[in-house]
Amino acid sequence: MFLVRLIYVSTVVQPFSENDIQQILTAAQTHNTRLNVTGMLCFNTEYFLQCLEGSRESVNELYKKILKDPRHQNIYLLKYEELHQRKFANWAMGYVPKVKLTEAVNLKYSCCREFTPMEMSGESCLNMMLELAETVPTI
Ligand SMILES: Cc1cc2nc3c(=O)[nH]c(=O)nc-3n(C[C@H](O)[C@H](O)[C@H](O)COP(=O)(O)O)c2cc1C
């Protein structure tokens, strides 16, 4: 079984609190550790942008569960690729909050200063998360 990376974007259904995010991160820490899935989750109150890395079987299993989650909608797959090695090996699920999605970072990887992952390529999203990962604590 070989490694894959999956990146998707989605929008929130209802306003999300810090507590709601913590619930997702707690579930991610438990399940992703068990599945040996690693990755990164960005959230700016409107959009989720998530990267999942792991075995094809585990990433697909988790993605199917995430697709059914009623807390988000408009889920678009941006990237799915086979890997030689992980880029986010140190994070069961690293969290990038709104405060880190600065105008400078958005402008570097997209056409505008706002966080608009729906209008970004999968490659731009990956590179943005790689830059942001340098400032995210490992979990
Ligand atoms: C944007 C988003 C990202 C999520 N990411 C993960 C994840 O990385 N790992 C995970 O186990 N659950 C994740 N979830 C939650 C799952 O959809 C699901 O609710 C959870 O895994 C169920 O956990 P439980 O079986 O312990 O109730 C995410 C949910 C949302 C809305």
The ligand as a MOL file (V3000), in Angstrom:
LIG
                    3D

  0  0  0     0  0            999 V3000
M  V30 BEGIN CTAB
M  V30 COUNTS 31 33 0 0 0
M  V30 BEGIN ATOM
M  V30 1 C -13.6330 20.2320 7.7730 0
M  V30 2 C -13.6030 18.9490 8.5380 0
M  V30 3 C -12.4030 18.2610 8.6820 0
M  V30 4 C -12.3530 17.0620 9.3900 0
M  V30 5 N -11.1690 16.3960 9.5050 0
M  V30 6 C -11.1330 15.2190 10.1790 0
M  V30 7 C -9.9230 14.4850 10.2800 0
M  V30 8 O -8.8580 14.8790 9.7890 0
M  V30 9 N -9.9530 13.3140 10.9770 0
M  V30 10 C -11.0910 12.8300 11.5560 0
M  V30 11 O -11.0500 11.7640 12.1570 0
M  V30 12 N -12.2410 13.5110 11.4830 0
M  V30 13 C -12.2930 14.6900 10.8000 0
M  V30 14 N -13.4660 15.3760 10.7180 0
M  V30 15 C -14.6370 14.8440 11.4440 0
M  V30 16 C -15.2770 13.6900 10.7210 0
M  V30 17 O -16.0650 14.1750 9.6610 0
M  V30 18 C -16.1510 12.8760 11.6980 0
M  V30 19 O -17.1090 13.7180 12.2910 0
M  V30 20 C -15.3280 12.2750 12.8220 0
M  V30 21 O -14.2020 11.6080 12.3340 0
M  V30 22 C -16.2320 11.2670 13.5700 0
M  V30 23 O -15.5860 10.9270 14.7220 0
M  V30 24 P -16.2830 9.8660 15.6960 0
M  V30 25 O -16.4320 8.6080 14.8680 0
M  V30 26 O -15.3290 9.7170 16.8430 0
M  V30 27 O -17.6020 10.4650 16.0960 0
M  V30 28 C -13.5480 16.5620 9.9980 0
M  V30 29 C -14.7460 17.2580 9.8410 0
M  V30 30 C -14.7840 18.4420 9.1280 0
M  V30 31 C -16.0840 19.1850 8.9910 0
M  V30 END ATOM
M  V30 BEGIN BOND
M  V30 1 1 1 2
M  V30 2 1 2 3
M  V30 3 2 2 30
M  V30 4 2 3 4
M  V30 5 1 4 5
M  V30 6 1 4 28
M  V30 7 2 5 6
M  V30 8 1 6 7
M  V30 9 1 6 13
M  V30 10 2 7 8
M  V30 11 1 7 9
M  V30 12 1 9 10
M  V30 13 2 10 11
M  V30 14 1 10 12
M  V30 15 2 12 13
M  V30 16 1 13 14
M  V30 17 1 14 15
M  V30 18 1 14 28
M  V30 19 1 15 16
M  V30 20 1 16 17
M  V30 21 1 16 18
M  V30 22 1 18 19
M  V30 23 1 18 20
M  V30 24 1 20 21
M  V30 25 1 20 22
M  V30 26 1 22 23
M  V30 27 1 23 24
M  V30 28 2 24 25
M  V30 29 1 24 26
M  V30 30 1 24 27
M  V30 31 2 28 29
M  V30 32 1 29 30
M  V30 33 1 30 31
M  V30 END BOND
M  V30 END CTAB
M  END
